[in-house]
Amino acid sequence: MEKTEKQKCNYGLIGKNISYSFSRGYFKKKFEDLSLKNCSYQNFDLQTISEFAGIFKKTENIKGLNVTIPYKEDVIKYLDHIDAAAQKIGAVNTIKPSKNGLVGFNTDAYGFEKSIEPHLKKHHKKALILGTGGASKAIAFVLDELQIKFSFVSRSGKNNGFTYQQLTDEIINDHTLIINCSPVGTFPNIEEKPAIPYESINNQHLLFDLIYNPEETAFLLAGKANGAAICNGYRMLEFQAEKSWEIWNQ
């Protein structure tokens, strides 16, 4: 019998507690705009990364996956191949099934670079990266490419960085680019912000928050109140989503 309906192309997002996700709404609208009625994008909310293989058993014809917190690093061991840039970064946020298995890519780096470049000034020569998770690795990769020196900030001082308690007025003044890669301040905990000395921030600073909901986080508002330029993560997400779509359809 002749097949009359094209097999549905399934895409999705892997993460934990991701009902808030940007990606599902973004790709739903993209499919509508492109009149792709046979495409679907869904959230795969995993309690542990060990559930990853089950996605392919329960869902047919997966054409592409995005990966978010907290699995950008943990998912790597389940992949067959890693793109050179993703290998260098050490984190994957895009997966493409291929004839040779699952291939991992990192489009966070592309998205961050495209979204921050219009805001950078000549005096943004040193940066603080708040957080040491998978997303922070992509940010570090881009700053390295842009020849911007950086230090990590975390509760433990991981990666030879600072702890939050170690941050002084002098350190803040010396690092005029501050990027929040931690989940602190994400909806619904919108009153929270990373514990840095905001009183030391001035109009030479640029604060970038990977969070996009709310549009102006407590972190960004505190910087804005002291004259800093601010930017949230929405455009970064748009750029990385489009890059993912390009990879899936190569």
C-alpha positions in Angstrom: 0.0 0.0 0.0 1.3 3.4 -0.9 2.3 5.6 2.1 0.2 8.7 2.0 1.5 10.5 5.1 5.1 11.6 5.5 6.6 10.3 8.7 6.7 12.9 11.5 10.1 14.4 12.2 10.6 14.7 16.0 12.9 17.1 17.8 13.2 17.9 21.4 15.0 19.3 24.5 16.7 17.2 27.1 17.0 18.7 30.6 15.6 18.6 34.1 12.6 20.6 35.3 12.3 22.3 31.9 8.6 23.2 31.7 9.7 26.9 31.4 11.8 26.1 28.3 12.3 28.7 25.5 13.0 26.0 22.9 9.7 24.3 22.6 7.8 27.5 22.0 10.5 28.8 19.6 10.5 25.7 17.4 6.7 25.4 17.5 6.4 28.9 15.9 9.3 28.1 13.5 7.4 25.0 12.2 4.3 27.0 11.8 6.1 29.8 10.0 7.7 27.3 7.6 4.4 25.3 7.2 6.2 22.2 8.5 3.1 20.2 9.6 5.0 17.0 10.0 7.5 18.4 12.6 7.2 18.2 16.4 9.3 19.5 19.2 8.8 18.3 22.8 10.5 18.4 26.2 12.2 15.3 27.5 12.3 16.0 31.2 14.8 13.5 32.6 15.3 13.0 36.3 18.8 11.5 35.6 20.9 11.3 32.4 20.6 7.5 32.6 17.1 7.9 31.1 18.7 9.3 27.9 18.6 6.0 25.9 14.9 5.6 26.7 14.1 8.6 24.6 15.0 6.8 21.4 13.0 3.7 22.4 9.8 5.7 23.1 10.1 8.2 20.2 10.5 7.4 16.5 12.4 9.3 13.9 14.2 11.8 16.1 16.0 14.3 13.9 17.6 16.5 16.5 17.9 17.2 20.2 18.9 20.2 22.3 20.4 19.7 25.7 20.1 22.1 28.7 20.9 22.2 32.4 22.1 20.0 34.0 23.1 17.5 31.2 25.4 19.4 28.8 28.5 17.6 30.1 26.9 14.3 31.3 25.4 13.6 27.9 28.7 13.3 26.2 29.4 9.7 27.3 26.2 8.6 25.4 27.4 10.1 22.1 29.3 8.4 19.3 31.1 11.5 17.9 31.8 15.0 19.2 32.4 18.0 17.0 35.9 19.5 17.4 34.6 22.8 19.0 32.3 20.9 21.4 35.2 18.6 22.3 37.4 21.6 23.1 34.6 23.3 25.1 33.7 20.1 27.0 29.9 20.5 26.7 27.2 19.6 24.2 23.9 21.4 23.7 22.9 20.0 20.3 22.7 16.4 19.1 22.2 15.1 15.6 21.4 11.5 14.9 23.4 10.3 11.8 24.2 7.1 9.9 27.3 6.8 12.1 25.5 7.4 15.4 24.8 10.4 17.6 26.9 13.5 17.0 27.3 16.2 19.6 27.8 20.0 18.9 27.9 23.2 20.9 25.8 26.1 19.5 25.9 28.0 22.9 29.3 29.4 21.9 28.0 30.7 18.6 24.9 32.2 20.2 26.9 33.9 22.9 29.4 35.4 20.5 26.8 36.7 18.1 24.7 38.2 20.9 27.5 39.9 23.0 29.7 41.3 20.2 27.5 44.4 19.5 27.8 45.4 23.2 31.5 45.0 23.7 33.7 48.1 24.1 37.5 48.4 23.9 37.8 48.6 27.7 36.0 45.2 28.2 39.3 43.4 28.5 38.7 41.2 31.6 35.7 39.2 32.6 34.2 37.3 35.5 32.2 34.2 34.6 29.7 33.4 37.4 29.1 29.7 37.6 31.1 26.7 36.4 28.5 24.5 34.7 28.3 23.4 31.0 27.2 26.8 29.7 30.1 28.5 31.4 32.5 26.4 29.3 31.1 27.8 26.1 31.4 31.3 27.4 35.0 30.7 28.4 35.7 29.3 24.9 34.3 32.5 23.2 36.1 34.9 25.6 39.3 33.0 24.8 38.7 33.4 21.1 38.0 37.1 21.6 41.2 37.5 23.7 39.3 38.6 26.7 40.9 37.4 29.9 38.6 35.8 32.4 38.2 34.2 35.8 35.5 31.9 37.1 33.5 32.6 40.2 31.8 29.9 42.2 31.0 28.9 45.7 34.0 26.5 45.8 36.5 28.5 43.7 36.6 25.8 41.1 38.8 26.1 38.0 41.4 28.2 39.8 38.8 30.9 40.2 37.4 33.1 42.9 34.8 32.2 45.5 32.0 34.8 45.9 33.4 35.7 49.3 36.7 36.6 47.7 35.3 39.2 45.4 36.5 42.7 46.4 35.8 46.2 45.0 39.2 46.0 43.3 38.4 42.7 41.5 35.0 44.1 40.3 36.6 47.3 39.1 39.2 45.3 37.2 36.7 43.1 35.5 34.3 45.2 33.5 32.5 42.3 31.9 30.5 40.1 34.2 28.5 37.1 32.8 26.0 35.1 34.9 26.1 31.5 33.8 24.5 30.3 37.0 20.7 29.6 37.3 20.4 32.1 40.2 17.5 34.5 39.4 15.6 32.2 37.0 11.8 32.3 37.2 10.2 31.8 39.7 13.0 32.8 42.0 13.3 36.2 40.4 14.3 38.1 43.6 17.6 36.2 43.8 20.9 37.3 42.3 24.5 36.1 42.5 26.3 37.4 45.6 28.7 39.9 44.2 29.5 43.5 45.5 27.1 45.4 43.2 28.1 48.7 44.8 31.4 48.4 42.9 29.8 48.3 39.5 29.8 51.4 37.4 29.1 52.7 33.9 32.2 51.0 32.5 30.7 47.6 33.2 28.7 45.3 30.9 26.5 42.7 32.7 25.4 39.7 30.6 22.9 37.2 32.0 22.3 33.9 30.2 18.8 33.9 31.9 16.0 35.4 29.7 13.1 34.9 32.1 12.6 37.4 33.6 13.7 39.8 30.9 15.6 41.9 33.4 16.9 39.7 36.3 17.7 41.0 39.7 21.4 40.7 38.6 20.8 42.9 35.6 18.7 45.4 37.5 21.3 45.8 40.2 23.9 46.5 37.5 21.7 48.9 35.6 21.0 50.8 38.8 24.7 51.6 39.0 25.0 52.7 35.4 26.2 49.4 33.8 25.1 48.3 30.3 23.0 45.1 30.4 22.0 42.2 28.1 20.0 39.1 28.8 20.2 35.7 27.1 17.3 35.9 24.8 19.2 36.7 21.6 21.8 34.1 22.5 19.0 31.5 22.6 17.7 32.6 19.3 21.1 32.4 17.6 21.9 29.0 19.1 18.5 27.6 18.2 18.9 28.7 14.6 22.4 27.2 14.5 20.9 23.9 15.9 18.3 23.9 13.1 21.1 24.5 10.5 23.1 21.5 11.9 20.0 19.2 11.9 19.3 20.0 8.3 22.8 19.9 6.8 
